[in-house]
Amino acid sequence: MRLAIGVIFIVHGSGKFNPEFAGFLTQIGVPTEMQLLLALAEFVPGILLIVGVLTRISGSVLSIMMLSAIFYVKKAADISGKGGVEFEIMLLAGSLIVIVIGPGRVSLSHVLKKVPRFLQ
């Protein structure tokens, strides 16, 4: 679960480093200065999910990103079809599951065993 969600967000976040993404931000009314922050907010937690460090915090950041994508960017107009939010809802659900379950046994947090539970 962590691997799949992490890879999706790494790929999705890396596309936001592209200069053309700034044009999309101006279309939806977000300042272009937010481009780097938005890209890093998906890219870095994706890496952390795959490695298994700070998974609950990363899941929280990604959940906030998906909620903003659902309600601010797509305006939650329709669940499926053009402009639908079904993909974002699936990613939100996966992020929430990661928050609840945590990193699991195949993670750097489990190997180190010194990471406090709330930071796993």
C-alpha positions in Angstrom: 0.0 0.0 0.0 2.8 2.4 1.0 4.7 1.6 -2.1 1.8 2.1 -4.5 0.7 5.4 -2.9 4.3 6.6 -2.7 5.1 5.9 -6.3 1.9 7.6 -7.5 2.7 10.8 -5.5 6.3 10.8 -6.6 5.3 10.7 -10.3 2.4 13.1 -9.8 4.6 15.5 -7.7 7.5 15.5 -10.1 5.2 16.8 -12.9 4.6 19.8 -10.8 8.2 20.9 -11.1 7.6 21.5 -14.8 7.4 25.3 -15.6 4.1 24.8 -17.5 2.4 23.9 -14.1 2.7 27.6 -13.2 0.2 28.4 -15.9 -2.3 26.0 -14.5 -1.8 27.5 -11.0 -2.7 31.0 -12.3 -5.8 29.5 -14.0 -7.1 28.2 -10.7 -6.2 31.4 -8.8 -3.1 30.1 -6.9 0.0 32.2 -6.8 2.9 30.8 -9.0 5.2 31.1 -6.0 3.4 28.1 -4.5 4.6 25.8 -7.3 7.7 24.6 -5.5 5.9 24.1 -2.3 3.1 22.1 -3.9 5.5 19.9 -5.8 7.6 19.2 -2.7 4.4 18.5 -0.7 3.7 15.5 -3.0 7.2 14.5 -4.0 8.9 14.3 -0.5 6.1 12.5 1.3 6.0 10.0 -1.5 9.6 9.2 -1.0 9.1 9.0 2.8 6.2 6.6 2.3 8.3 4.2 0.2 11.2 4.3 2.7 8.8 3.9 5.7 9.9 7.0 7.7 7.4 9.6 9.0 4.6 7.7 7.3 1.8 9.1 9.4 3.0 12.7 8.9 3.4 12.1 5.2 0.0 10.5 5.0 -1.4 13.6 6.7 0.3 16.0 4.3 -0.9 13.9 1.3 -4.5 13.8 2.7 -4.5 17.6 2.9 -3.3 17.8 -0.7 -6.0 15.4 -1.9 -8.7 17.3 0.0 -7.5 20.5 -1.6 -7.5 18.8 -5.0 -11.0 17.5 -4.5 -12.7 20.7 -3.1 -10.6 23.6 -4.4 -9.2 22.5 -7.7 -12.0 20.2 -9.0 -14.8 21.7 -6.8 -16.1 18.2 -6.1 -18.4 18.5 -9.0 -18.8 14.9 -10.0 -17.4 11.6 -8.7 -16.8 10.1 -12.1 -16.5 11.2 -15.7 -14.8 14.3 -17.0 -13.6 16.4 -14.1 -14.4 13.6 -11.7 -12.7 13.1 -8.4 -12.7 9.3 -8.1 -8.9 9.1 -8.5 -8.3 11.7 -5.8 -10.8 10.0 -3.5 -8.9 6.7 -3.9 -5.6 8.5 -3.1 -7.2 10.2 -0.1 -8.5 6.8 1.1 -5.0 5.3 0.7 -3.4 8.1 2.6 -5.9 7.8 5.4 -5.2 4.1 5.6 -1.5 4.8 5.9 -2.2 7.2 8.7 -4.2 4.6 10.6 -2.0 1.5 9.9 1.4 3.2 10.1 4.6 2.0 8.4 4.4 -1.7 9.0 7.2 -4.2 9.4 8.9 -3.6 6.1 10.0 -0.1 6.8 13.0 1.9 8.0 11.0 2.9 11.1 10.6 -0.7 12.1 14.3 -1.5 11.5 15.5 1.4 13.5 12.9 0.8 16.4 14.0 4.1 18.0 11.5 6.2 16.1 8.7 7.3 18.4 5.3 5.8 17.4 3.7 9.2 16.5 6.6 9.9 14.1 6.4 6.6 12.4 
